[in-house]
Amino acid sequence: MMKKTLILMIFFLPFLSSEAFSGTLNTGPWRFELKTTHATIPFIVEIKKKKTKYEASLHNGKELIHLNSIQVTGNAISIPLQTYELSLELELLKEGLLSGSLVRHNKNPKVKTPIQGTFGTSERFSGTKKKAIIDLNGRWAITLLDEQDHQEKGVLLFEQQENALNGTILTPTGDYRYFEGFVSGNEFEAASFDGVYNYLLKGSLEDGKLKANILSNYKTIIEGTKNESADLPDSYKQTQLESLNFNFPDLKGNNVNLDSPQFKNKSIIVQFFGSWCPNCLDEMNYLIPWYKSRKQKSVEIIALAFERSNTKEEAKKQLLKTQKKYQIPYTLLIAGSTSEDKPKDKIPGLKNFISFPTTIFLNKKHQIIKIHAGFTGPSTGVFFERWKKEFNQTVEELVK
């Protein structure tokens, strides 16, 4: 009898332990830590509840990202990250403690990175800071060296107010968006988390020489010096293409090309785009209101989407979600569905394609006027303003 009782206890133990805590998800600030190979990356999520539904705001430096479609089932919480094929899959372990993973759903098998969250603090970097004895404000000319020994030039932008630090990194392929952190003595630390660009920037400044690492599941070494004239290589001299030809389906399955009636005698801006690409969405956030503001549609926009989904069906679902969220008013075509689909294989004659996004400007005869590789978004300040000025000047040339 005792043996049978022991067997029953062992059988029921997992069920008892899984029900050991049944609580309510606290609303307010949660501080999370993402545990990557080389760094622990902190970020803040503010959770709110409206009637029976939860929503949240992800604080990414100077950026506030709204998160919705949150599912709470018992102690299980699922928080989708924007339109990316990513989510925070969490379990409420006890009052004020969440544990789980950042899950990348467009991989087979899915990629899971551990996460833990604690309730009640909106401070990203806790602990006492030493008085800052360095001034990081301004523009830095840097060299980046990755784990494959690939080296490239870049620009580092910092804004420092005593111990508080904000900034970004610009490379020929795009910017790292928003870093937020602190200075302590002659050392600094800053984090970025938007779901895709998840990094810890950690370094020091000695004798005018900046040394740092960008840390995540890989490591990039940075060295640099302050230089207010630091700039990137010419973005218009990177990618080459003599003429643009394509024939891709839209989200309704209709094939579209440059000879389609809606583009006749129209100048065209073609964006190489992916819903997985934060820089692409930053550019799209500029293009959408710009396009809507032009009453005379003498210029059309075509977004050629190259997705990184597991299947064509998932790619289409992802693009429909993106189109709905951003209310994209111009043509969106499915040029590639998986990570195996490369622009150079889909666009005849395309050379040295280095970045998403890449933007091609066509005149009314659909001749290529300019090709701009990469993007310097809102986090880059004067570089973003320069891009907008160049963009509008190019458009004016197209419509003459």
SEKEVO-764559 format. One line per field, with one value per residue (C-alpha): residue number from 1; x, y, z. Coordinates in Angstrom, 3 decimals. Each point is the difference from the previous one (the first is absolute). Last residue first. Layout:
<nodes>
nr = NUM ... .
x = X ... .
y = Y ... .
z = Z ... .
</nodes>
This chain:
<nodes>
nr = 400 399 398 397 396 395 394 393 392 391 390 389 388 387 386 385 384 383 382 381 380 379 378 377 376 375 374 373 372 371 370 369 368 367 366 365 364 363 362 361 360 359 358 357 356 355 354 353 352 351 350 349 348 347 346 345 344 343 342 341 340 339 338 337 336 335 334 333 332 331 330 329 328 327 326 325 324 323 322 321 320 319 318 317 316 315 314 313 312 311 310 309 308 307 306 305 304 303 302 301 300 299 298 297 296 295 294 293 292 291 290 289 288 287 286 285 284 283 282 281 280 279 278 277 276 275 274 273 272 271 270 269 268 267 266 265 264 263 262 261 260 259 258 257 256 255 254 253 252 251 250 249 248 247 246 245 244 243 242 241 240 239 238 237 236 235 234 233 232 231 230 229 228 227 226 225 224 223 222 221 220 219 218 217 216 215 214 213 212 211 210 209 208 207 206 205 204 203 202 201 200 199 198 197 196 195 194 193 192 191 190 189 188 187 186 185 184 183 182 181 180 179 178 177 176 175 174 173 172 171 170 169 168 167 166 165 164 163 162 161 160 159 158 157 156 155 154 153 152 151 150 149 148 147 146 145 144 143 142 141 140 139 138 137 136 135 134 133 132 131 130 129 128 127 126 125 124 123 122 121 120 119 118 117 116 115 114 113 112 111 110 109 108 107 106 105 104 103 102 101 100 99 98 97 96 95 94 93 92 91 90 89 88 87 86 85 84 83 82 81 80 79 78 77 76 75 74 73 72 71 70 69 68 67 66 65 64 63 62 61 60 59 58 57 56 55 54 53 52 51 50 49 48 47 46 45 44 43 42 41 40 39 38 37 36 35 34 33 32 31 30 29 28 27 26 25 24 23 22 21 20 19 18 17 16 15 14 13 12 11 10 9 8 7 6 5 4 3 2 1 .
x = 11.302 -1.544 3.175 2.188 -2.490 0.096 3.803 -0.157 -2.595 2.190 3.145 -1.755 -1.442 3.433 1.604 -2.579 0.663 3.737 -0.610 -1.833 1.086 -2.827 -2.558 1.474 3.193 -0.772 1.857 0.868 -1.326 -0.311 -0.414 -1.434 -1.104 -2.113 -3.693 -0.887 -1.681 3.190 1.033 1.485 1.249 0.027 1.943 -1.397 1.382 3.686 3.037 -1.148 3.330 -1.396 -3.549 0.076 -3.223 -2.064 -1.112 3.362 1.725 -2.982 0.460 -2.669 1.505 -1.094 -3.590 -2.880 1.565 -1.335 -3.463 -1.276 -1.350 -1.430 -0.900 -2.333 1.678 -2.378 2.876 -1.781 -2.015 2.899 2.233 -2.589 -0.560 3.783 0.326 -2.850 1.612 3.339 -1.661 -1.662 3.251 1.671 2.588 -0.005 2.913 -1.833 1.256 -2.618 0.284 -1.682 -1.253 -0.551 -1.654 0.920 -2.290 -2.682 -1.407 -1.325 3.381 -0.491 -0.848 3.362 1.983 -2.149 0.913 3.622 1.220 -1.335 1.192 3.570 -0.256 -1.672 2.912 2.486 -1.853 0.254 -2.238 -2.766 2.537 0.584 1.729 -1.687 -0.812 -0.815 -1.774 -0.510 -3.297 -0.693 -1.760 0.298 -3.672 -0.201 2.512 3.139 2.207 -1.162 -2.863 -1.312 -3.325 0.005 -2.079 3.042 1.815 1.825 3.420 1.222 3.334 2.275 2.262 2.705 3.732 0.352 2.803 0.093 2.582 0.453 -3.186 0.710 3.277 2.199 -1.091 0.986 2.241 0.296 -0.523 2.856 0.433 2.163 -0.839 0.283 -2.877 0.038 -3.091 -1.130 -2.612 -3.114 -0.198 2.842 1.178 3.464 1.846 3.233 0.080 3.364 0.212 2.582 -2.355 -3.674 -1.829 -2.344 -3.265 -2.771 -2.621 -2.147 -3.462 -0.859 -2.768 -2.413 0.308 2.773 3.029 2.333 2.681 3.142 2.751 3.381 2.198 -1.666 -3.501 -1.891 -3.531 -2.440 -2.308 0.681 -2.569 0.277 2.949 0.307 0.120 2.118 2.864 0.195 -1.471 0.073 -2.460 -0.113 -1.344 1.890 -0.944 2.851 0.478 -2.109 1.516 -1.183 2.094 0.276 2.289 0.951 1.158 2.856 0.016 1.967 -0.994 2.140 -2.752 -0.593 -0.706 2.332 -1.506 2.132 -1.177 -0.098 -1.789 -2.590 -1.050 -0.303 2.196 1.463 2.019 0.347 -3.563 -0.618 -0.278 -3.325 -1.874 -2.187 -2.865 0.124 -3.452 -1.813 -3.763 -0.368 -2.996 -0.131 2.828 0.582 2.148 0.884 1.723 0.557 -2.065 0.528 -2.805 1.059 -0.445 0.332 -2.688 -1.435 2.800 -0.886 1.218 -0.230 -1.514 -0.096 -2.219 0.203 -2.185 -2.189 1.251 1.059 -2.060 0.999 1.225 0.151 1.300 -0.717 1.667 -1.144 0.176 -3.166 0.410 1.506 -2.717 -0.464 -1.070 -0.736 -0.557 -1.059 -3.669 -0.381 1.110 0.279 1.336 -1.390 1.683 3.451 0.676 3.666 1.318 3.293 2.447 1.702 -1.983 -2.943 -2.429 -3.610 -2.610 -3.542 -2.258 -3.677 -2.878 -0.868 3.125 3.056 3.458 3.541 3.048 2.967 3.590 3.197 3.224 2.482 2.136 3.052 2.242 -2.151 -3.329 -2.109 -2.754 -0.793 -3.403 -1.111 -3.772 -1.844 -3.742 -2.738 0.537 -0.963 -2.309 0.941 -0.305 2.993 0.284 -2.017 3.035 1.238 -3.218 -0.093 3.646 -0.632 -3.055 1.883 2.573 -2.792 -1.859 3.133 0.562 -3.589 0.415 3.175 -1.712 -2.830 .
y = 67.870 -2.750 -1.988 2.981 1.051 -3.542 0.163 3.266 -1.528 -3.004 2.102 2.186 -3.028 -1.687 3.148 0.164 -3.660 0.679 3.034 -2.132 -3.650 -1.491 1.005 -2.297 -0.195 -2.494 -2.530 0.184 2.888 -0.622 2.987 0.925 -3.417 0.235 -0.619 2.379 2.212 -0.016 -2.832 0.321 -3.176 -0.441 -2.647 -1.025 -2.506 -0.016 -1.012 -0.669 0.029 -0.595 -0.384 -1.073 -2.006 0.503 -3.257 -1.682 3.220 0.799 -3.261 -2.587 -2.613 1.974 -0.796 1.584 2.179 2.671 0.259 3.376 3.021 2.862 3.188 0.973 -1.968 0.183 -0.675 -2.709 -1.402 -0.159 -1.607 -2.684 -0.700 -0.234 -2.581 -2.118 0.074 -1.100 -2.741 -1.394 0.133 -2.086 0.268 3.796 2.256 2.436 1.912 2.648 2.191 3.249 2.022 3.734 2.231 3.545 2.298 -0.738 3.515 0.414 -0.744 -0.178 -3.711 -0.855 1.962 -1.466 -3.554 0.656 1.142 -2.964 -2.172 1.148 -0.950 -3.265 -0.833 0.855 -2.390 -2.917 -3.046 1.496 -0.020 2.681 0.848 3.358 1.110 3.678 0.561 2.866 -0.438 0.053 -3.397 -1.405 -0.840 -1.771 -2.785 0.292 0.273 -3.415 -1.506 -3.551 -0.283 -2.366 2.191 0.954 1.165 -2.435 0.732 0.806 1.784 2.145 2.848 1.359 0.643 -1.163 0.808 0.154 1.973 3.415 1.749 -0.707 1.979 -1.428 1.039 3.182 1.358 3.807 0.476 -2.434 -1.634 -3.108 -3.638 -3.701 -2.455 -3.793 -1.961 -2.973 -2.666 -1.215 3.586 2.401 3.100 0.521 3.190 1.951 3.771 1.745 3.573 -0.889 -2.661 -0.491 -3.154 -2.672 -1.890 0.004 -2.630 -1.134 -1.127 1.358 -2.452 0.120 3.761 -0.140 2.297 0.311 2.410 -0.244 2.512 0.188 2.968 0.532 -1.377 0.948 -1.279 -1.692 0.297 -1.147 0.614 -0.988 -2.182 1.880 -1.299 -1.932 2.526 0.154 2.452 -0.578 1.580 2.086 0.762 0.411 1.218 0.441 3.776 0.671 -1.912 -0.153 -2.367 -0.731 -2.752 -0.013 -2.958 -1.555 -3.702 -3.110 -3.618 -2.170 -2.663 0.873 3.633 3.012 3.509 3.094 3.292 3.728 1.577 2.776 2.010 -0.281 -2.654 2.235 -1.928 0.261 -1.112 -0.165 -3.631 -1.772 -1.834 -2.911 -0.510 0.119 -0.094 1.796 -0.433 -2.215 -1.810 -3.464 -2.372 -1.661 -2.922 -0.891 -2.970 0.012 -2.444 -0.708 -1.980 -3.213 0.943 3.775 2.576 -0.224 1.795 -0.389 2.344 -2.381 -0.690 1.274 2.507 1.077 2.593 -2.479 -3.479 -1.997 1.942 -1.717 1.750 -0.277 3.344 0.054 0.142 -0.349 3.768 2.055 1.679 -2.324 -2.494 -0.382 -3.471 -0.495 -3.356 -0.024 -0.599 0.961 3.549 0.927 3.377 1.173 3.379 1.550 3.727 0.933 3.143 1.290 2.353 -2.977 -3.114 0.015 -2.762 0.988 -2.572 -1.240 -2.303 -0.575 -0.589 3.645 1.832 -1.487 1.542 -1.387 2.286 -1.893 0.945 -1.460 -1.580 -1.941 -2.653 -0.488 -2.309 -3.027 1.748 0.130 2.590 1.816 1.507 2.887 0.184 3.286 0.085 -2.597 -3.160 -3.295 -1.788 -3.074 -3.763 -1.652 -3.666 -1.085 -1.303 -1.588 -1.965 -1.284 -1.061 -1.753 -2.008 -3.028 0.011 0.095 -2.820 -2.159 0.641 -0.987 -3.230 -0.863 0.800 -2.417 .
z = -63.756 2.179 0.573 0.903 2.667 1.368 0.245 1.953 2.336 0.748 0.438 2.579 1.804 0.071 1.415 2.782 0.810 0.158 2.225 2.579 -0.271 2.105 -2.643 -2.666 -2.054 -2.754 -2.109 -3.701 -2.127 -3.740 -2.324 -3.410 -1.265 -3.150 0.421 -2.820 2.595 2.092 2.332 3.507 1.698 3.782 1.921 3.374 0.677 -0.787 -1.996 -3.573 -1.813 -3.491 -1.350 -3.658 0.022 3.204 1.669 0.639 1.101 2.235 1.965 0.796 2.337 3.057 -0.992 -1.896 -2.693 -2.354 1.556 -1.183 1.910 -2.080 1.881 2.839 2.828 2.969 2.414 1.984 -2.905 -2.450 2.621 0.859 -3.698 -0.403 2.776 -1.351 -3.450 1.433 2.063 -3.129 -1.956 2.723 2.777 0.017 -0.844 -2.272 -3.021 -0.673 -3.095 1.068 -2.978 0.329 -2.587 -0.955 -1.990 2.580 0.190 3.543 1.535 3.779 -0.056 -1.583 2.600 2.791 -1.174 -1.043 3.437 1.953 -2.896 0.621 3.668 -1.005 -2.277 2.775 2.328 -2.509 0.577 -2.188 -2.845 -2.638 -3.242 -0.665 -3.546 -0.556 -3.296 -2.434 -1.808 -3.736 0.281 3.517 0.632 -3.392 0.880 -2.121 3.107 1.173 1.997 0.227 1.802 2.992 2.304 2.085 -3.129 -2.271 -1.559 -3.514 -0.033 -2.162 1.097 -2.280 0.378 3.617 2.450 3.805 2.014 -1.618 1.199 3.679 -0.195 2.769 3.497 1.822 2.755 -0.137 3.764 0.643 3.398 -0.198 -0.599 0.719 -0.039 0.340 -1.007 2.087 -0.693 1.789 1.238 0.739 -1.840 1.444 0.869 -0.250 -0.328 -0.182 1.311 2.646 1.410 -0.830 1.034 -1.313 0.026 -2.590 0.811 -2.890 -1.096 -3.446 -0.907 2.934 0.524 2.597 0.189 2.959 1.187 2.127 0.613 1.699 0.932 3.377 -0.442 -3.167 -0.539 -2.348 -2.977 -3.573 -2.731 -3.706 -1.015 -3.294 -3.555 -2.511 -0.310 3.825 2.517 3.757 2.427 3.123 3.452 3.289 3.477 2.511 -0.507 -3.098 -2.916 -3.598 -2.128 -3.724 -1.304 -3.674 -2.055 -1.928 -0.752 0.923 -0.531 2.251 0.127 3.656 -0.902 -0.218 0.072 -0.587 1.449 -0.734 2.962 0.016 3.006 3.759 1.616 2.706 2.580 3.789 0.770 3.744 1.022 -0.457 2.748 -1.028 -2.423 -3.788 -1.611 2.792 -0.442 3.058 1.445 -1.443 -0.822 -3.363 -1.163 -3.562 -1.643 -3.793 -2.070 -3.705 -1.625 -1.733 -2.770 0.082 -0.721 3.527 1.840 3.674 2.747 2.902 3.399 3.567 1.760 3.649 1.767 1.886 -0.801 -3.031 -2.550 -3.232 -3.136 -3.771 -1.299 -3.708 -3.386 -3.607 -0.198 -0.388 3.414 2.608 0.967 3.777 1.201 3.709 1.728 3.679 -0.838 -3.629 -0.762 -3.679 -1.096 -3.344 0.651 0.295 -0.463 -0.476 1.714 -1.401 1.728 1.653 -0.856 2.418 -1.017 0.646 0.906 -0.554 1.982 -0.681 2.435 0.734 -1.105 1.696 -0.112 -0.114 -0.193 -1.455 0.890 -1.445 1.259 -2.156 1.725 -2.165 -2.011 -0.790 0.584 3.182 -0.537 3.241 0.631 2.204 0.353 0.484 0.784 -0.014 2.019 -1.641 2.405 1.978 0.151 1.575 0.935 -3.022 -1.856 3.241 0.557 -3.545 0.136 3.364 -1.135 -1.342 2.809 2.595 -1.772 -0.054 3.725 0.778 -1.977 1.943 3.325 -0.895 .
</nodes>
